[in-house]
Amino acid sequence: MKVSKGLVLGGALTKLVLAAVALSTLAACGGGDTEDRLDVADPKVRFVDVARLSANVTLYRNDVGQSDANNVGYKYGSYYFDVSPGDATWSIRPAANTATQLAAVSFDADRGDRNTIVAIASDSGLDAALIRDPYNKSLTTDKARVRVFNAAVNAQAIDVYITQPGADISNSVPDFANVQFKQSAPLSGDDSIEYPGGGYQLRVTTAGTKTVLFTALVNVSDNADWLLVPIPTADSGAPVAGDIKLLLVQGNDKATVTTEITSSP
């Protein structure tokens, strides 16, 4: 069946109008991630280094060093930076000897996705963990997105609660349950959990118990994109079991990408 040019043009105009409405609605909500939500943006990658006592490193895509993660060290977190779609191997190499590969992950970067590569210390020296966030966020929501990555070797499995301040967790189910060392929650490939902007109490417990290892009052902004990373409190020496602090890695355009959340029992 033939379709007239007028109908084709009308269909195209309708799509443009609908897109314009969606964009104006999102702008009103304060979101600056429109193309990510529509899955038309270039894939994004960021690098986070939580490998205690390691020397500075550089992130490579295949054999190309990344300027956003060049000669960086412990507690560094980059902004998300755009990359071209496609399969690639991402390797972490010593800044002083880029011919040596310490750890690597391979993945196919898809449009609209946000990918985090985490450098983390291991018994063998250094590991690379990949967190893939499909970023399936509604065009009209201004909720914040939160994810946890357990980088605390001295807290092998944790539960994380995000509640109203002062809420009793004795009979509560954790928001992020049984997060193993070197594991993301939600798991890589799944969407982050959304929360309305506002004030919350953040608590980390030993998995399966109500034994609080860390607690703090936090304020989550609308449209925030948070990665919470528990790490050992001590920056040198053998970590004490369960003695942790939290790094906050922000995925939006904040002035400070990585900050330490202060415990406030």
C-alpha angles and dihedrals in degrees: 000000000000120000118207120240088239091060092046091050090046091053091050091049090049091054091048092050092048091048091049091051091049092049094048090049091051092047089054089054090054098244119149095184100079098135092048090053091049091048092234099105122101111266114270129221132186133182126222122185116202097152104130117220094006124133121248116288142194126220117229131196102208099313099335119100115225115234091207090062105032122141094345132152149198115336093014117143122180129209115255108272128196121253132179118262118260147075119310143153114240114202135186113220134178110265088224095051113026093175089074120081114210099179139341146192129197126207144149109249112223128198115266094017126122117214127192122196113199124198109210133174118249139175088266093051111263136010132191119220124193125213114189116194114187087199095217093175121160116249092234103044126098095188120134121245120224133188134171129217117188109221095156108112088188092058103051096180127018143176120216125206125193108188143148109287112279095010116154110244097184091106098023129115112232119250089224112027131199096350105187126214109280091014132120125220117236089034120255108279094034126097123261117254116262125226132179112251114265146086120319142169113238117204131178118197137177105273114271093012139080092232102131115220096173137009134177141158111241137181116218116202125218111272092012118154108208132186111188113203120188111205133170113282094228114074092201138029128025111330119238114240111266094001101130144155130195132241118201115211111192121208098197131074099284120150090240116044099189125032135164116242111224117230112239110183 
